[in-house]
Amino acid sequence: MRKHNLAMLMDLYEMTMANGIFGSDMRDTVTYFDMFFRRVPDKGGYAIMAGLEQLIEYFGNLTFSKEDIKYLKSLNLFCDEFLDYLKDFKFECDVWAVPEGTPIFPMEPIVTVRGPALQAFLVETMVLLTINHQSLIATKANRICSMAGDRPVMEFGARRAHGYDAAYYGARAAIIGGAKGTSNIKTGQDFGAPVSGTMAHSWVQLFPDEYTAFKTYAEKYPDSCTLLIDTFNVLKSGLPNAIRCFDEVLKPMGYRPKGIRIDSGDIAYLSKKIRKALDDAGYPDCAIVVSNSLDEHLIKELDSQGAQISSFGVGERLITASSEAVFGGVYKLAAVELPDGTIIPKIKVSENIEKITLPGVKIPWRLYDNATGKAIADVICLSHEKIDDTKPYEIFDPVYTWKRKTVTDFTAKKLQVKIMEKGKQVYTSPSVNEISSYRKQCVDNLWDEVKRFENPHTYYVDLSEDLYALRQELLKKAAKGEK
């Protein structure tokens, strides 16, 4: 895994705010910041948490070099005492987060940072860009893989990604979201993700003829031979030459072909023709792999046309999450802690209801039905509250408050785990393949109505009575101009 010191990857206002309070009484004020998001991408029913391992890595490598200090000094914005402080900077915050692979929903805290205001200011950008990017790609991958069903999806998007880090970490997030592998061998090397790839059209073009190209490849890789058959003409050239290669090269060597791939043309029509020809030639086990700007919508359309497809290679529309440009996570102050331990809740008020924040130190819980194992709802509670799952518990819609339900025979689980304690890592990230398995288990615990591709049921994210009352109290004070 690569080790980066990304301390300077931040918006300027984070540094100016830190410098601004450095010499004030607010410098060491303990704050609580929440990261949350407001809307599920693509109008989906849920999102997938990803990026936590890289966030932990960032926190653990957060120092400022001599070159960093020199550059900051050149801006003529910061006092010398503050720059001296940065020379010996040590991250000392506590951090909690929802584990990677967990289905997440709008408004609930997915990362919480507790620590001195100066330090909490400085990490905003990296918290957001790390979790936003990978959660966006993991969510998109989960949608695509859900539509593909039991057929494997491979991530093929490196050359279309928005830069090399987007390709590298995007492939990681795609595995978390359900992709069975990636073409990106750097991601495979560093994260243990399965890698896959065969040939490009240039391989076929390089040789004197298509058959020779196929023959050479089959002789080199007889146990994993997948041939790309659309360089010239799929049905008149590529497919007959592939079958000939299987007959004359692989079969005498005692091997079966792994598959053929098409990357252009009328995929639904071609796949049906190819399937029949392969079956007639004695290769019903030969997979048909397709690519060409696929996403969940095109996969659905191909299925509606009866396409005969064994697996998918998905590139640009996965690695860029092309249908939804941003995840939309935000990082907001939720509370201040006084030296005596008193918590002062903070709220941001807006005429846009969606932008009103949830005040106080909070813990999100997930309630599971013991009879079915399915998730009933999430409840955001204040930190002093505990949901006693041995007793009936009433949940209610925080907007339509008359909509209430009493749940019984359930198990309540906290969603967040502690990952940093006073700047020290206290959580070990699972492997990317373990995270993917965990994601599948968690998604299986959601009702089918929530997982529905179109018009999914809105999963309940409720507030505890105490949190709801606190928010209402602060909104009333804000309306009166009170602090």
CORTAVEN-V62121 format. One record per residue. N is the residue number from 1. RES is the residue in one letter. PHI is phi in whole degrees, 0 to 359 (* if undefined). PSI is psi in whole degrees, -180 to 180 (* if undefined). NEAR is the number of other C-alpha atoms within 8 Angstrom. Layout:
N_RES_PHI_PSI_NEAR / N_RES_PHI_PSI_NEAR
This chain:
1_M_*_141_4 / 2_R_285_145_4 / 3_K_249_121_6 / 4_H_240_142_7 / 5_N_257_105_8 / 6_L_251_30_8 / 7_A_303_-35_10 / 8_M_274_-2_6 / 9_L_277_85_7 / 10_M_205_163_12 / 11_D_283_146_7 / 12_L_303_-35_6 / 13_Y_296_-24_6 / 14_E_296_-42_12 / 15_M_288_-40_11 / 16_T_293_-37_10 / 17_M_294_-42_10 / 18_A_298_-44_14 / 19_N_296_-37_12 / 20_G_295_-34_8 / 21_I_261_-1_11 / 22_F_303_-45_10 / 23_G_266_11_7 / 24_S_256_174_7 / 25_D_291_-14_7 / 26_M_274_-6_8 / 27_R_308_-47_12 / 28_D_257_12_8 / 29_T_301_129_13 / 30_V_280_127_11 / 31_T_238_159_15 / 32_Y_239_122_14 / 33_F_245_137_13 / 34_D_249_137_14 / 35_M_260_132_14 / 36_F_209_171_13 / 37_F_233_162_13 / 38_R_253_-18_9 / 39_R_207_138_8 / 40_V_285_131_13 / 41_P_302_151_11 / 42_D_59_23_6 / 43_K_58_32_8 / 44_G_282_175_13 / 45_G_273_-18_13 / 46_Y_196_164_11 / 47_A_241_172_14 / 48_I_240_127_16 / 49_M_286_133_16 / 50_A_204_159_13 / 51_G_104_-1_14 / 52_L_295_-39_12 / 53_E_300_-40_7 / 54_Q_287_-31_8 / 55_L_293_-41_12 / 56_I_298_-43_11 / 57_E_300_-41_10 / 58_Y_298_-49_13 / 59_F_302_-39_9 / 60_G_286_-14_10 / 61_N_242_24_11 / 62_L_274_90_12 / 63_T_221_161_11 / 64_F_248_126_12 / 65_S_278_171_7 / 66_K_300_-39_7 / 67_E_294_-37_6 / 68_D_298_-48_9 / 69_I_296_-41_12 / 70_K_298_-43_8 / 71_Y_295_-45_8 / 72_L_299_-38_11 / 73_K_296_-35_11 / 74_S_293_-18_6 / 75_L_283_-15_7 / 76_N_57_38_6 / 77_L_244_-16_7 / 78_F_238_142_11 / 79_C_285_155_7 / 80_D_298_-37_7 / 81_E_297_-39_6 / 82_F_293_-41_10 / 83_L_294_-36_12 / 84_D_296_-38_8 / 85_Y_299_-41_8 / 86_L_293_-28_10 / 87_K_301_-34_11 / 88_D_247_28_8 / 89_F_300_137_9 / 90_K_223_122_7 / 91_F_288_126_10 / 92_E_229_21_10 / 93_C_274_157_14 / 94_D_267_141_13 / 95_V_224_134_12 / 96_W_241_150_12 / 97_A_205_157_14 / 98_V_283_131_11 / 99_P_301_149_11 / 100_E_298_145_12 / 101_G_91_-10_15 / 102_T_283_134_12 / 103_P_297_132_11 / 104_I_233_159_10 / 105_F_225_160_12 / 106_P_301_145_10 / 107_M_80_-15_9 / 108_E_275_142_11 / 109_P_295_122_12 / 110_I_257_-21_11 / 111_V_221_135_12 / 112_T_233_128_12 / 113_V_246_125_13 / 114_R_241_126_12 / 115_G_171_-176_14 / 116_P_304_139_12 / 117_A_306_-41_13 / 118_L_303_-44_13 / 119_Q_286_-40_12 / 120_A_296_-33_14 / 121_F_299_-44_11 / 122_L_291_-20_11 / 123_V_260_1_10 / 124_E_304_-53_11 / 125_T_299_-46_10 / 126_M_290_-35_11 / 127_V_301_-46_10 / 128_L_289_-49_12 / 129_L_291_-32_8 / 130_T_292_-50_12 / 131_I_284_-41_14 / 132_N_302_-48_13 / 133_H_295_-55_12 / 134_Q_291_-34_15 / 135_S_293_-36_15 / 136_L_298_-47_14 / 137_I_289_-41_16 / 138_A_298_-39_19 / 139_T_294_-43_13 / 140_K_296_-44_12 / 141_A_299_-40_15 / 142_N_297_-39_13 / 143_R_296_-46_10 / 144_I_295_-45_12 / 145_C_292_-34_14 / 146_S_296_-39_7 / 147_M_289_-33_9 / 148_A_288_-20_13 / 149_G_68_-129_7 / 150_D_280_-7_4 / 151_R_277_131_8 / 152_P_295_146_12 / 153_V_244_129_15 / 154_M_253_139_14 / 155_E_276_120_17 / 156_F_237_28_11 / 157_G_258_8_15 / 158_A_307_-45_13 / 159_R_287_-12_5 / 160_R_255_-2_10 / 161_A_290_161_12 / 162_H_274_63_8 / 163_G_106_166_6 / 164_Y_288_-34_8 / 165_D_294_-36_8 / 166_A_295_-36_10 / 167_A_291_-44_16 / 168_Y_293_-55_12 / 169_Y_282_-28_10 / 170_G_296_-39_14 / 171_A_296_-40_15 / 172_R_301_-47_13 / 173_A_296_-35_15 / 174_A_297_-38_17 / 175_I_296_-44_18 / 176_I_302_-40_16 / 177_G_285_-8_17 / 178_G_128_-8_13 / 179_A_298_140_15 / 180_K_278_-12_10 / 181_G_183_-180_12 / 182_T_219_155_17 / 183_S_277_-8_12 / 184_N_276_103_12 / 185_I_288_-22_8 / 186_K_292_-42_7 / 187_T_296_-42_14 / 188_G_299_-44_12 / 189_Q_297_-46_8 / 190_D_277_-28_8 / 191_F_243_2_10 / 192_G_71_23_10 / 193_A_279_143_13 / 194_P_298_141_8 / 195_V_244_152_10 / 196_S_210_146_8 / 197_G_174_153_5 / 198_T_232_-92_8 / 199_M_219_162_8 / 200_A_255_170_7 / 201_H_299_-29_8 / 202_S_297_-31_7 / 203_W_298_-46_9 / 204_V_294_-41_12 / 205_Q_293_-29_11 / 206_L_296_-34_7 / 207_F_275_163_9 / 208_P_302_-33_7 / 209_D_208_167_8 / 210_E_296_-43_12 / 211_Y_299_-43_9 / 212_T_298_-39_9 / 213_A_299_-46_14 / 214_F_295_-44_13 / 215_K_299_-45_10 / 216_T_297_-42_8 / 217_Y_293_-44_10 / 218_A_297_-39_12 / 219_E_293_-32_9 / 220_K_280_-37_6 / 221_Y_231_63_8 / 222_P_293_-26_13 / 223_D_270_-4_8 / 224_S_215_46_7 / 225_C_275_109_12 / 226_T_238_124_10 / 227_L_252_136_11 / 228_L_272_116_14 / 229_I_248_13_14 / 230_D_246_25_11 / 231_T_292_-38_10 / 232_F_243_-72_7 / 233_N_212_116_9 / 234_V_302_-55_12 / 235_L_276_-30_10 / 236_K_268_-21_7 / 237_S_231_-61_11 / 238_G_300_-51_15 / 239_L_294_-48_11 / 240_P_300_-40_9 / 241_N_292_-36_11 / 242_A_295_-46_13 / 243_I_297_-41_10 / 244_R_300_-42_8 / 245_C_297_-42_13 / 246_F_298_-43_11 / 247_D_291_-45_9 / 248_E_267_-20_8 / 249_V_247_-58_11 / 250_L_289_-48_15 / 251_K_301_-46_10 / 252_P_297_-25_8 / 253_M_275_-6_7 / 254_G_87_21_6 / 255_Y_245_157_9 / 256_R_252_147_11 / 257_P_292_145_13 / 258_K_278_-43_11 / 259_G_180_175_11 / 260_I_234_155_13 / 261_R_230_140_13 / 262_I_236_142_13 / 263_D_233_12_9 / 264_S_197_173_8 / 265_G_87_-171_5 / 266_D_280_92_6 / 267_I_298_-41_11 / 268_A_299_-50_11 / 269_Y_298_-49_8 / 270_L_296_-40_11 / 271_S_297_-37_12 / 272_K_291_-40_11 / 273_K_295_-42_9 / 274_I_295_-43_11 / 275_R_300_-45_11 / 276_K_296_-43_8 / 277_A_294_-41_8 / 278_L_294_-42_12 / 279_D_297_-44_9 / 280_D_296_-30_8 / 281_A_276_-2_7 / 282_G_93_22_6 / 283_Y_234_58_10 / 284_P_292_-18_9 / 285_D_271_-1_5 / 286_C_281_120_11 / 287_A_285_153_11 / 288_I_248_113_15 / 289_V_255_131_13 / 290_V_236_150_12 / 291_S_222_-155_13 / 292_N_95_75_9 / 293_S_54_46_8 / 294_L_277_156_12 / 295_D_208_-173_10 / 296_E_296_-34_11 / 297_H_291_-43_7 / 298_L_291_-36_8 / 299_I_297_-43_12 / 300_K_299_-42_10 / 301_E_294_-41_8 / 302_L_299_-42_11 / 303_D_297_-38_8 / 304_S_295_-22_7 / 305_Q_264_7_7 / 306_G_74_26_8 / 307_A_300_144_12 / 308_Q_257_89_9 / 309_I_235_134_10 / 310_S_265_-35_9 / 311_S_201_166_12 / 312_F_234_140_13 / 313_G_252_114_13 / 314_V_245_126_16 / 315_G_245_-98_15 / 316_E_301_-38_13 / 317_R_281_-13_13 / 318_L_269_-54_15 / 319_I_293_-22_18 / 320_T_255_-3_11 / 321_A_45_56_12 / 322_S_300_-27_9 / 323_S_279_-11_6 / 324_E_212_108_8 / 325_A_289_-32_7 / 326_V_224_156_8 / 327_F_276_-35_12 / 328_G_88_18_8 / 329_G_292_147_11 / 330_V_231_164_9 / 331_Y_231_110_10 / 332_K_230_145_8 / 333_L_292_130_10 / 334_A_245_-26_16 / 335_A_194_158_14 / 336_V_238_139_12 / 337_E_250_122_12 / 338_L_283_162_10 / 339_P_304_-28_6 / 340_D_273_5_4 / 341_G_93_-5_6 / 342_T_294_134_7 / 343_I_261_126_10 / 344_I_254_106_9 / 345_P_290_147_10 / 346_K_235_145_10 / 347_I_224_144_12 / 348_K_256_124_7 / 349_V_256_143_9 / 350_S_212_153_7 / 351_E_289_-19_5 / 352_N_273_108_6 / 353_I_305_-37_6 / 354_E_300_-26_5 / 355_K_265_1_9 / 356_I_285_126_10 / 357_T_272_167_9 / 358_L_263_122_9 / 359_P_277_162_12 / 360_G_90_173_12 / 361_V_274_121_11 / 362_K_234_156_9 / 363_I_228_123_12 / 364_P_275_135_13 / 365_W_243_153_12 / 366_R_240_131_13 / 367_L_257_129_13 / 368_Y_244_136_12 / 369_D_287_122_12 / 370_N_294_-29_9 / 371_A_286_-37_5 / 372_T_250_-20_5 / 373_G_79_1_8 / 374_K_277_149_11 / 375_A_287_128_11 / 376_I_273_-48_9 / 377_A_188_164_11 / 378_D_254_146_11 / 379_V_231_125_13 / 380_I_266_121_14 / 381_C_244_161_14 / 382_L_286_155_12 / 383_S_298_-26_8 / 384_H_280_-10_4 / 385_E_272_150_6 / 386_K_226_132_6 / 387_I_275_115_6 / 388_D_273_104_7 / 389_D_277_8_11 / 390_T_270_-5_6 / 391_K_234_157_6 / 392_P_301_146_9 / 393_Y_224_130_10 / 394_E_266_128_8 / 395_I_248_155_12 / 396_F_210_153_12 / 397_D_288_125_13 / 398_P_289_-12_8 / 399_V_260_-55_4 / 400_Y_262_80_7 / 401_T_293_-15_8 / 402_W_283_-13_6 / 403_K_278_105_7 / 404_R_229_154_9 / 405_K_211_137_7 / 406_T_260_122_8 / 407_V_258_141_9 / 408_T_226_166_8 / 409_D_49_60_10 / 410_F_224_165_11 / 411_T_241_132_9 / 412_A_253_129_11 / 413_K_231_136_7 / 414_K_291_140_9 / 415_L_274_-32_11 / 416_Q_271_151_12 / 417_V_236_155_9 / 418_K_279_129_11 / 419_I_248_-27_13 / 420_M_225_137_14 / 421_E_234_113_12 / 422_K_51_42_9 / 423_G_85_-3_12 / 424_K_257_136_8 / 425_Q_292_129_10 / 426_V_236_12_8 / 427_Y_226_136_7 / 428_T_254_123_6 / 429_S_289_137_6 / 430_P_293_170_6 / 431_S_290_161_8 / 432_V_297_-33_12 / 433_N_289_-36_10 / 434_E_293_-39_8 / 435_I_297_-41_12 / 436_S_298_-41_13 / 437_S_296_-40_8 / 438_Y_297_-42_10 / 439_R_302_-45_15 / 440_K_299_-42_10 / 441_Q_298_-44_8 / 442_C_294_-42_11 / 443_V_294_-36_9 / 444_D_298_-24_8 / 445_N_276_0_9 / 446_L_268_147_10 / 447_W_293_149_9 / 448_D_303_-32_6 / 449_E_296_-33_7 / 450_V_286_-32_12 / 451_K_274_-2_12 / 452_R_305_138_11 / 453_F_292_-43_8 / 454_E_245_139_6 / 455_N_49_56_7 / 456_P_294_152_11 / 457_H_298_138_9 / 458_T_284_116_6 / 459_Y_290_140_9 / 460_Y_282_122_8 / 461_V_241_102_13 / 462_D_257_166_12 / 463_L_252_148_14 / 464_S_292_162_11 / 465_E_302_-41_6 / 466_D_293_-42_9 / 467_L_292_-41_14 / 468_Y_299_-45_10 / 469_A_296_-40_8 / 470_L_296_-45_9 / 471_R_298_-43_11 / 472_Q_297_-40_8 / 473_E_298_-45_8 / 474_L_290_-34_9 / 475_L_294_-38_9 / 476_K_293_-41_8 / 477_K_295_-40_10 / 478_A_296_-38_10 / 479_A_295_-28_7 / 480_K_269_-1_6 / 481_G_80_18_6 / 482_E_267_155_6 / 483_K_275_*_4
